Amino acid sequence: MERSNEIEIALEEEIKQINPEKLKQEAQNLSRRYCEEERKSQNFISSRESALAYAIIRMPATYTAVQTVLKEWKDRTKLASSKIQTILDLGAGTGAATLALKEQFPEADITCVEREEEMIQLGKRLLSFLVDEKTQWVSQDLLEKPIEQKADLVMESYLCNEWKEEDRKKVIRQMFELANQFVIFVEPGTPESFKRLETIKLIGKEKGFSLIAPCTHDGPCKLEEHDWCHSICRVQRSKIHRRLKQGELPYEDEKFSYLIFSKTPYPRAERRILRKPIIEKNRVTIKVCTKEEITELIVTKKEKELYQIAKKKKCGDTI
Ligand SMILES: C[S@@+](CC[C@H](N)C(=O)[O-])C[C@H]1O[C@@H](n2cnc3c(N)ncnc32)[C@H](O)[C@@H]1O
């Protein structure tokens, strides 16, 4: 995280006030629950310990995924950040997306809507260094009471996978109705999420929005049945994260999927990378999705500059 120092100091303070064994237990519970698909509509982050475990274990990854998606928004639209004046962050949790949004759109008014009081309170404390009168937290259950206020950009991160199909569709429709310009969805990079994105694409089209990333075309997905794609971002692990997850590596790779919609169409990427590039002695082979087809791009060592770039590419990048 770019603001990792402030967050890490705040997290260390939070930990001091909590029983370490209980925190460890909650971290294990959280990891286990995240591996289960069937946990629809259950309030599973409702205690202070579980909120803190979420902030330590998951927030760096969800923040980095949203940050990567917002960079893609910028690359596609080329708009000045000041074009976005109002933002809704739905299911804001402890503020991971809010933090990335605040960095990308420092001038915008952000409304964070969240159901769990412990998440709101922790989010407010963790982000106290940047929360100003332009950032508001609203305690509300999206399934019980719809949001009425519109915004230039409406987004959610890691929220849709929490609900039953019918609830999900209801809130997705609402997100498009609330958006003046853009709607962004960021979800886990799993085959199940990939399937869910197909439903979101249909609803977006029905609501008159254009998909501007990551897909390179408007038509049906060209991947074979049961195949799927995702993006990857590298997440730096904090000391607390390593302690709690007992991990050795200073980083982890987060797989995520996303969709960026706009009321106005923008040029799509020409080629999107679908799989980890295969690096051999004198060439790099990359499976890419283009407007016309799914194909392999081969970059040889002779194409000096492109070869160096291609070697460093990952799933979800453009080339
Ligand atoms: C997995 S967390 C994601 C938090 C944050 N967006 C992030 O990317 O780290 C999902 C959040 O959505 C909230 N949530 C789930 N259902 C909700 C609902 N019906 N109304 C409001 N918030 C909800 C949960 O309480 C939780 O904080």
The ligand as a MOL file (V3000), in Angstrom:
LIG
                    3D

  0  0  0     0  0            999 V3000
M  V30 BEGIN CTAB
M  V30 COUNTS 27 29 0 0 0
M  V30 BEGIN ATOM
M  V30 1 C -15.4980 -8.8620 1.5180 0
M  V30 2 S -15.8920 -7.3710 2.2260 0 CHG=1
M  V30 3 C -15.2200 -6.2110 1.0690 0
M  V30 4 C -14.9020 -4.9130 1.6970 0
M  V30 5 C -14.2110 -3.8990 0.7890 0
M  V30 6 N -15.0530 -3.4860 -0.2870 0
M  V30 7 C -12.9090 -4.4430 0.2630 0
M  V30 8 O -12.7500 -4.5070 -0.9490 0
M  V30 9 O -12.0340 -4.7860 1.0680 0 CHG=-1
M  V30 10 C -17.5930 -7.1940 1.8810 0
M  V30 11 C -18.2250 -6.1000 2.6980 0
M  V30 12 O -19.5610 -5.9050 2.2260 0
M  V30 13 C -20.3940 -5.7210 3.3410 0
M  V30 14 N -21.7720 -6.1210 2.9920 0
M  V30 15 C -22.2100 -7.3520 2.6860 0
M  V30 16 N -23.5190 -7.3320 2.4450 0
M  V30 17 C -23.9180 -6.0600 2.6050 0
M  V30 18 C -25.1760 -5.4000 2.5140 0
M  V30 19 N -26.2650 -6.0880 2.2350 0
M  V30 20 N -25.2390 -4.0740 2.7230 0
M  V30 21 C -24.1040 -3.3650 3.0200 0
M  V30 22 N -22.8950 -3.9300 3.1430 0
M  V30 23 C -22.7960 -5.2630 2.9460 0
M  V30 24 C -19.7990 -6.6530 4.4080 0
M  V30 25 O -20.1920 -6.2860 5.7090 0
M  V30 26 C -18.3140 -6.4660 4.1650 0
M  V30 27 O -17.7890 -5.4070 4.9200 0
M  V30 END ATOM
M  V30 BEGIN BOND
M  V30 1 1 1 2
M  V30 2 1 2 3
M  V30 3 1 2 10
M  V30 4 1 3 4
M  V30 5 1 4 5
M  V30 6 1 5 6
M  V30 7 1 5 7
M  V30 8 2 7 8
M  V30 9 1 7 9
M  V30 10 1 10 11
M  V30 11 1 11 12
M  V30 12 1 11 26
M  V30 13 1 12 13
M  V30 14 1 13 14
M  V30 15 1 13 24
M  V30 16 1 14 15
M  V30 17 1 14 23
M  V30 18 2 15 16
M  V30 19 1 16 17
M  V30 20 1 17 18
M  V30 21 2 17 23
M  V30 22 1 18 19
M  V30 23 2 18 20
M  V30 24 1 20 21
M  V30 25 2 21 22
M  V30 26 1 22 23
M  V30 27 1 24 25
M  V30 28 1 24 26
M  V30 29 1 26 27
M  V30 END BOND
M  V30 END CTAB
M  END
